[in-house]
């Protein structure tokens, strides 16, 4: 199912998100721990041709991130210099040193494998990988795909599948990737379900309604099928959590926000502070959701839209129109 046939071309700017006023200036409100020099943080050695980016992750915490790579590996859409985009993405992932990454808009499997080959200690799973149940049915070779990248010293993949395929249209032909991981950190091992999400874009009423439908289906699935499990949802939600990007409408994800018994929305801190994850626009559209049972583990002040554009030359035209969004968690 081609996304191009649905009018999804290039940046989100085509869809009329609310324009930011000085959005880059407010990025500091949330506190960028990347430059804090915390104990346990390792600065990776520089690599020729790859930008140097400071670390965010630490050895003691579980560091989660999501990032829309804007038509990664597709020379027709997004950044036109695919080699440069690949090098820049490598630099950001290597430097930030996070444990788990949900990536969106990965087109080329070859580019994805090249990315992994220069990320020592990491492995990855693309949505149409043979290990993903129903993956190749819903994600083709030339389409945008979601992916999971993880540290092999910390996580082991136990299973992976595409979920909510009966809502394929509501997800714009990109139903979520759910990966069951066995995670070991600080002497403790637990099962973690990671859902990689890339919702329908657009500020028109039809796109908004599809996000509403998709969010409702996702919550029903997680509240029933994954009841009692530890779940994190990471990705490009293409909407905000405090209110929708569609003027006058509530967030499509409002049911997650208000259900504080079962869910915690750490990246609503970005919404409340007016910190965008999309260059040139006012609203954060890349988010993290977690089950309430781990809410107390959030490292205070750790939620951030990482300012990758300050470390990568001409970031918006060479790398992505989105910033990576990060949260850090303790593991007792």
N, C-alpha and C positions, 0 to 999 in steps of 0.2 A: 504494500500500500504506500504509494509515493506521497510524501508530505508536500512535495512541490505542487501536486494537483490540488492541495488544499490551500494554496497561497502562502505557505510558510517559506518565505524567501529572505535569507540574510537576517538582519537584526530585528529586534522587537520594536524598533522605532516606527515600523509601519503601522503599529496597532494603537498608537495614541496614548501610551502611558503618560501619566501626569509628569510634566517637565519639571526637573529639579531647579532650585535656585541655590547655587553654591553647594551642591551636594558633596563635592569632593572635600569641601572645607569642614563638613561636619563628621567626616569619617573618624576623626580622633575622639569623638564623644564616647565610643564604646570601649576604647582602650586597646591598643594593638600590642599584645603580649609578644609579638614577633621580635621586638627590639628590647625586651626586658632583661635578657641575659639571665634567665632563671637557672638555678642549679639543676643539672640533669639534662640540659639542652645541649645537643651536639651540633656544631656548625659543620656541615659537609664540605669537603674540599672543593674548590672551584674546578670546573672543567672547561677547556677551551671551547668557545663558541656557544656556551650555555650560560645564561645570565645567573649572577649570584644573588640568591634570595635568602634572607635570614630565617632561622627556624621558628616554628610555632610550637610544634609538638615537644613533649618531654618523655623521658623514659618511665616516669611514674604514673602518667595519665593515659587514658584512652582518648585519642585525638581524632575527631570526626570532621570531615570536610565534604563539601559538594562544590561542583564547578561545571558550568556550561562552557564547552570548548568551541562553540560557534563553528559548526560544519567542519569538524576536525578531520583532515585527510581528504577533503573535497575541494578541488581546485576551482570549481565553478562558483560556489557560494562561499561567503565568509572571507577570511584572509586569503589572499591569492598566492602568497609564497608559502607553500606547504612545508618546505624544509625549515624555513625560519619559524613557522608556527610550532612545528614539532620540537625544535630546539628550545623555544621559549617555554613551552609546556613542561618539558623535561626539567628545565631550570627551576620552575615554580614548585613542582612536585618534589624534586630532590631537596630543594632548600627548605621548604616548609616542614618536611619531616613529620607529616601526619600519619596516623595508623590506618585509617579507612577513608577511601575517597569514593563518592558516588559521582560519576561523570555523565554529562549529557552531550548530545549532538556529536557523538563519535561516529563517523561515517566509514572510514577505511579500516578494515581489520589489519591490513599490513602496517598502517601508521600506528595502530594501537600496539601491535607486537613490537614495533621499533621503539615505541615509548617505553614499554616494559623492559626491553633489553638494556636500556640505560638507567634503570632504576634498581640498583642492587638491593636485594632483600625484599623486593615486592613481587607479587604475582597479580593477575587480573582475570576478569571474567567479562566478556562482551555479551550483550543480550542474545546474539544468535550463535553463541558458542555451542558445540554439540553437547556439552555438559548441562546446558540449560533446557529443561523440559519445555517444549513448545516454542523454543527460542527462534529457530529458523522459520517457523510458521508465521510468526508475527513481525519479524525483523529481517529485511532483505539486505543484500550486500551493499547497495548504494543508498540506503536510507539512514537517517539519523538513528543512533542507537544509544541506550543507556549502558553503563558499565560500572563494575566495581573493581577497585584497585586496593590491595591490602598488604600489610606486612606479613610475610610468611613466618616470622618468629613469634607472631602474636596470634594469628588467625588461621584456621583450617576450614575449607569449604566442605560442608557435609551434604548439601543439596542446593539446587537452584532451579527456579521455575518462573515462567511468566504467569502472572495472576490477573484475574478480572478481565479475561479475554472476551467475556460477553459484553463488556463495556468498551470494546476496542475503539469505537467511534468517539465516545466521550473523552477518551485519552488521546484523540487525534492520531490513531494508529500506533500509539506508543504505550501499550499496557505495561504496568510496572514489572520490574525485575525484583523478585524476592530471593534472597540468599540466606540460607541457614549456616551460621558460622559457629565454630567452637573457638572461643576466645580465651587465651591464657595470659594473665598479667598479674604481677606482684604475688605470685604463688597461688592465684585463684583462677579456676576455670569455670566458664559458664557458657550457655547457649545464647546466641544473639541472632535475631532476625533483622536483616537489613533490607529495606525496601528502597530501590532506586527509582525515583519518580521524575518524569518530564511531562507536565500537564499541557493542555491545549493553550496556545497563545491567543491573544486578541482581546480588544476592549469592546468589541461589538456584542450585542445581546446574545447571539447564538453561541459564541465562544464562551461567554460567561456562563451560560446555562450548562454547557458541556462540562465546564470545570465544577459547577455545583453538583452535577450528576456523578462525575468521577469521584469527587471528594466524599460524597455520601456513600457510594459503593465501597470505597476504600475503608471508610470507618466501619461500616457494617461487617466487612470481611475481617478486619483486624480485631474488632470487638467480639466476634464469634469464633472464627477459626483459630485466631492467635490469642484468645483470652488466657490470661495468666502467664503469658510469655513476655520476655523482654524484647521490645521492638523499637527500632529507630527508622524513621522515614527521612530520607535525604534527597534533595534535588531541586530542580527548577519547577516551582509551583506555578509560575507565570501569573501570580497574583500575590496580594499581601495578606497579612493576618489580622491587622486591626480593622481594616475596611478594604473593600475591593478597589482595584485600579479603575473599575467602572464607577464613575461618579454616582453617588447616591445609593450604591448597592453594598450590602454586607459582604464580608469575606466569604468566598466559597468554602473556606476551611473553618468557619465560625464554630461548627459543632465540635471540632477538636479543641478550639481555644476555650470554649465554655465548659467542656466536660473535664473539669479539673480533678475529678475522682479517678479517671483512667488515663488522662493525657497531660503532657506538659509541653509547652511550645517555647523553647528557649530563645529562638530567634525573633520572637515578638519584641524582644529588647531592641532590635534594630528598627522595627516598625515604630515603636514608641519614641525612639531617639531621632527618627527621621534620617536614618542612615541607609542609603541605597546600596544594592548589590549589582545594579545595572547602570553602566556609565551613561551619564546624561539624563537620567530620570530620577524621580523623587522617591520611588518606593522600592523596598527590598522585595524581590520576587523569588529569591533562592532561600530555602528554609530547612530547618530541622524540626522534627516532631519525635518525641520519645514517650514510652509508656511511663506512667506516673511512678512506678516502683523504683525508678532510678533518678527521679528529679532531684533528690537531695545530693546527688553526686556531682552536680554541675559545679565546675570550678568558677567561683565568683569572678565576674568581669571577663570571662574567657570568650564570650560570643563576639564574633567580629566578622566584618566584611574585609578580608585581608587586602591591603593596598598594593596588589601586585603591579599595578600600573606605574608605581613609583620606582620599581626595580627593573622593569622591562621597557626598553626603548620602543616608542610608538605602539604601545600595548594595544590600544583600541583597534588599530588597523592591521597589526601583525599577529595578534594572539587571540583576543576574545573581547566581546562587549560586556561580559559578566566578570565580577570579582569572585574569587573563592570565598565561601562562607564556612566558618570554623566554629566548633564548640569543643570544650575539653572537659573530661570527666574523671573523677577519682575512681579507683577500684580498691575497695577495702580488703 
